[in-house]
């Protein structure tokens, strides 16, 4: 997990190193389909990055064909960034979808019983609930790291303000929190009441988790270098 820090600074090179660096601990903590989930999630994240890069290329072609916008484009390139636009809302929305897929992809964290304890037997064979729970939570955080690393790489690729995209993620999380708040039940079976409360609690704590994970993944993604956008956007990776 430390070797990705010494890999090349290219976008795809660094992300591939992160994916391969966290693969061994995740696979050692996986049983059954979970290993397939890790590879499938990595392919989806690569497809997301390639999709955003294709949109960037099409926008550059469209701007270059319009002579009236050349001055504005040069100003944006000199400032090495741009403001958020309405079309950029797709980035936090896609991030929220993938973040929740990563969250529930290996089990329902609302019930720790949904995780197989046998997945930690490669590291510990004596029953120790706290250590086993720590290993399971560590396993749960690995897909999060992949999604957030891809999110950070896309913000650098598109030269959008990362803090602005993070605030949009918080906004989406608050909307979902309010939605689950009105779905909280106080009647019915204990399972229905517990699930409704746990979903609301998970969404409420998601903002804090995302902030901590952003700080952690910044160690891996802060050195990513994107070539000058004045060149062919198909070659920036």
GUDREN-424054 format. One line per field, with one value per residue (C-alpha): x, y, z; residue in one letter. Coordinates in nm, 4 decimals. Example, Ala and Ser with C-alpha at 12.3 -4.5 7.8 and 13.67 -1.06 7.14 Angstrom:
! residues 2
c1 <- c(1.2300  1.3670)
c2 <- c(-0.4500  -0.1060)
c3 <- c(0.7800  0.7140)
rest <- c(A  S)
END
This chain:
! residues 237
c1 <- c(0.0000  0.3024  0.4474  0.1910  0.3555  0.6704  0.4967  0.4856  0.2884  0.0753  -0.2976  -0.3624  -0.0227  -0.0855  -0.4434  -0.3355  -0.0668  -0.3231  -0.5597  -0.2860  -0.1424  -0.4695  -0.5662  -0.3657  -0.5156  -0.8667  -0.8333  -0.6932  -1.0004  -1.2419  -1.4338  -1.6460  -1.7745  -1.6071  -1.2851  -1.4888  -1.6525  -1.3131  -1.2058  -1.5438  -1.5339  -1.1868  -1.3067  -1.6052  -1.3804  -1.1464  -1.4487  -1.5658  -1.2288  -1.2164  -1.5704  -1.4819  -1.1672  -1.3766  -1.6119  -1.3101  -1.1792  -1.5169  -1.5451  -1.1945  -1.2818  -1.6023  -1.4237  -1.1443  -1.4014  -1.5573  -1.3289  -1.5244  -1.4307  -1.0574  -0.9818  -1.1893  -1.0186  -0.6727  -0.7666  -0.8903  -0.5708  -0.3564  -0.5481  -0.4987  -0.8576  -1.2160  -1.5349  -1.7935  -2.0696  -2.4097  -2.2836  -2.0219  -2.3038  -2.2689  -1.9343  -2.0640  -2.3785  -2.1727  -1.9441  -2.2405  -2.3677  -2.0270  -1.9629  -2.2824  -2.2089  -1.8705  -2.0379  -2.2932  -2.1039  -1.9503  -2.2401  -2.4890  -2.2772  -2.5923  -2.5745  -2.2254  -2.3692  -2.3982  -2.0174  -1.8571  -1.6238  -1.4366  -1.2888  -1.0559  -0.9299  -0.6232  -0.5011  -0.6504  -0.7888  -0.8709  -1.2083  -1.1436  -1.4461  -1.2676  -0.9779  -1.2111  -1.4361  -1.1318  -1.0237  -1.3741  -1.3931  -1.0508  -1.1760  -1.4820  -1.2686  -1.0601  -1.3338  -1.3967  -1.0338  -1.0541  -1.3675  -1.2286  -0.8929  -1.0779  -1.2867  -0.9749  -0.8084  -1.1124  -1.1159  -0.7508  -0.8153  -1.1033  -0.9339  -1.2442  -1.2195  -1.1928  -1.3355  -1.6338  -1.7034  -1.6723  -1.9348  -2.1637  -2.1089  -2.2063  -2.5190  -2.6202  -2.5506  -2.7699  -3.0543  -3.0288  -3.0087  -3.3317  -3.4909  -3.3967  -3.5023  -3.8613  -3.8391  -3.7529  -4.0177  -4.1333  -4.3872  -4.3590  -4.1016  -3.7723  -3.5896  -3.7774  -3.7287  -3.3581  -3.2901  -3.4636  -3.2652  -2.9359  -2.9819  -3.0407  -2.7371  -2.5132  -2.6066  -2.5554  -2.2060  -2.1148  -2.0071  -1.7514  -1.6249  -1.5846  -1.3872  -1.1493  -1.1073  -1.0392  -0.7575  -0.6189  -0.6400  -0.4784  -0.1513  -0.1804  -0.3300  -0.1560  0.1416  -0.0698  0.0398  -0.1792  -0.0175  -0.0995  -0.4598  -0.3489  -0.2288  -0.4457  -0.6744  -0.6565  -0.2905  -0.3206  -0.3247)
c2 <- c(0.0000  0.2304  0.1532  0.3693  0.6750  0.5961  0.5301  0.7628  1.0861  1.0219  1.0008  0.6452  0.5232  0.6469  0.5170  0.1753  0.1665  0.2524  -0.0157  -0.2811  -0.1620  -0.2123  -0.5284  -0.7775  -0.6768  -0.6610  -1.0020  -1.1550  -1.0263  -1.1400  -1.4571  -1.5493  -1.2743  -0.9867  -1.0279  -0.9878  -0.6775  -0.5143  -0.5684  -0.4583  -0.1397  -0.0610  -0.1044  0.1210  0.3926  0.3734  0.3969  0.7042  0.8731  0.7912  0.9230  1.2537  1.2775  1.2248  1.5045  1.7266  1.6520  1.7282  2.0565  2.1585  2.0784  2.2793  2.5776  2.5704  2.5811  2.8963  3.1931  3.4175  3.2103  3.1851  3.4850  3.3434  3.0055  3.1609  3.3462  3.0212  2.8426  3.1156  3.0957  2.7163  2.6484  2.7517  2.8078  2.5410  2.5103  2.3480  2.0625  1.9831  1.8602  1.5224  1.4694  1.4761  1.2861  1.0090  1.0138  0.9675  0.6709  0.5007  0.5856  0.4104  0.1184  0.0842  0.1143  -0.1628  -0.3657  -0.6081  -0.6248  -0.4201  -0.2291  -0.1417  -0.4995  -0.6250  -0.9777  -0.9549  -0.9803  -1.3242  -1.3572  -1.6265  -1.3533  -1.2481  -1.6004  -1.5449  -1.2862  -1.4017  -1.7374  -1.6552  -1.4866  -1.1189  -0.9021  -0.5665  -0.6772  -0.8597  -0.5549  -0.3353  -0.5650  -0.5617  -0.1824  -0.1564  -0.3833  -0.1599  0.1549  0.0210  0.0641  0.4123  0.5031  0.3938  0.6012  0.9138  0.8793  0.8624  1.1649  1.3661  1.2664  1.3820  1.7204  1.7642  1.6425  1.8852  2.1620  2.2190  2.3423  2.0358  2.2119  2.3248  1.9685  1.8563  2.1122  1.9757  1.6276  1.7625  1.9175  1.5850  1.4068  1.6537  1.6021  1.2259  1.2667  1.4658  1.2023  0.9202  1.1325  1.1327  0.7564  0.6833  0.4547  0.4176  0.1440  -0.2027  -0.4732  -0.4085  -0.4844  -0.2152  0.0411  -0.0435  -0.0312  0.3052  0.4558  0.3034  0.4378  0.7855  0.7559  0.6306  0.9223  1.1689  1.0351  1.0092  1.3743  1.3228  0.9979  1.1593  1.4481  1.2113  0.9942  1.3000  1.3938  1.0389  0.9989  1.3386  1.1680  0.9479  1.1971  1.5271  1.4403  1.3576  1.5727  1.6644  1.7824  2.1261  2.1457  2.3429  2.0133  1.7340  1.6319  1.2719  1.2664  1.4254  1.0839)
c3 <- c(0.0000  0.0286  -0.3151  -0.5071  -0.3494  -0.5493  -0.8814  -1.1810  -1.1535  -1.4611  -1.3999  -1.5150  -1.3921  -1.0388  -1.0285  -1.1559  -0.8867  -0.6186  -0.7486  -0.7495  -0.4169  -0.2281  -0.4149  -0.1977  0.1410  -0.0073  -0.1729  0.1446  0.3295  0.0584  -0.0002  -0.2995  -0.5255  -0.3425  -0.5421  -0.8621  -0.7157  -0.6597  -1.0201  -1.1551  -0.9487  -1.0829  -1.4423  -1.3799  -1.2350  -1.5353  -1.7658  -1.5733  -1.6176  -1.9896  -2.0311  -1.8651  -2.0768  -2.3925  -2.2873  -2.2267  -2.5753  -2.7363  -2.5480  -2.6604  -3.0208  -2.9946  -2.8443  -3.1002  -3.3812  -3.2352  -3.2897  -3.0553  -2.7521  -2.8110  -2.5882  -2.3042  -2.3404  -2.3217  -2.0034  -1.8477  -1.9436  -1.7936  -1.4682  -1.4723  -1.3737  -1.4198  -1.2302  -1.1647  -1.4211  -1.4095  -1.6258  -1.3598  -1.1343  -1.3031  -1.1259  -0.7638  -0.8658  -1.0249  -0.7211  -0.4866  -0.6870  -0.6942  -0.3279  -0.2207  -0.4518  -0.2816  0.0577  0.0097  -0.2508  -0.0003  0.2453  0.4416  0.6915  0.8848  1.0119  1.0910  1.0866  0.7063  0.6848  0.6892  0.9872  0.7948  0.5733  0.8580  0.9372  0.7187  0.9716  1.3022  1.4105  1.7745  1.8256  1.8958  1.8141  1.8166  1.5977  1.3587  1.3337  1.2660  0.9800  0.8328  0.8515  0.6876  0.4110  0.3736  0.3370  0.0463  -0.2201  -0.0788  -0.1379  -0.5007  -0.5671  -0.4006  -0.5798  -0.9119  -0.8091  -0.7227  -1.0494  -1.2486  -1.0760  -1.1742  -1.5272  -1.5826  -1.3803  -1.1689  -0.8074  -0.5875  -0.2836  -0.4903  -0.6016  -0.2412  -0.1346  -0.4059  -0.2616  0.0822  -0.0716  -0.2276  0.1016  0.2909  0.0450  0.0881  0.4662  0.4694  0.2455  0.4838  0.7819  0.6585  0.6026  0.9674  1.1168  1.4750  1.4042  1.2615  1.3234  1.5002  1.1759  0.9805  1.2578  1.2941  0.9191  0.8783  1.1669  1.0496  0.6954  0.8347  1.0623  0.7815  0.5553  0.8421  0.9100  0.5423  0.5236  0.8005  0.6480  0.3065  0.4575  0.6376  0.3300  0.1153  0.3510  0.3372  -0.0403  -0.0901  0.0082  -0.3013  -0.5488  -0.4679  -0.6934  -0.9991  -1.2918  -1.5868  -1.9067  -2.0413  -2.1573  -2.4616  -2.6054  -2.7345  -2.4430  -2.5620  -2.4494  -2.1051  -1.9369)
rest <- c(X  X  X  X  X  X  X  X  X  X  X  X  X  X  X  X  X  X  X  X  X  X  X  X  X  X  X  X  X  X  X  X  X  X  X  X  X  X  X  X  X  X  X  X  X  X  X  X  X  X  X  X  X  X  X  X  X  X  X  X  X  X  X  X  X  X  X  X  X  X  X  X  X  X  X  X  X  X  X  X  X  X  X  X  X  X  X  X  X  X  X  X  X  X  X  X  X  X  X  X  X  X  X  X  X  X  X  X  X  X  X  X  X  X  X  X  X  X  X  X  X  X  X  X  X  X  X  X  X  X  X  X  X  X  X  X  X  X  X  X  X  X  X  X  X  X  X  X  X  X  X  X  X  X  X  X  X  X  X  X  X  X  X  X  X  X  X  X  X  X  X  X  X  X  X  X  X  X  X  X  X  X  X  X  X  X  X  X  X  X  X  X  X  X  X  X  X  X  X  X  X  X  X  X  X  X  X  X  X  X  X  X  X  X  X  X  X  X  X  X  X  X  X  X  X  X  X  X  X  X  X  X  X  X  X  X  X)
END
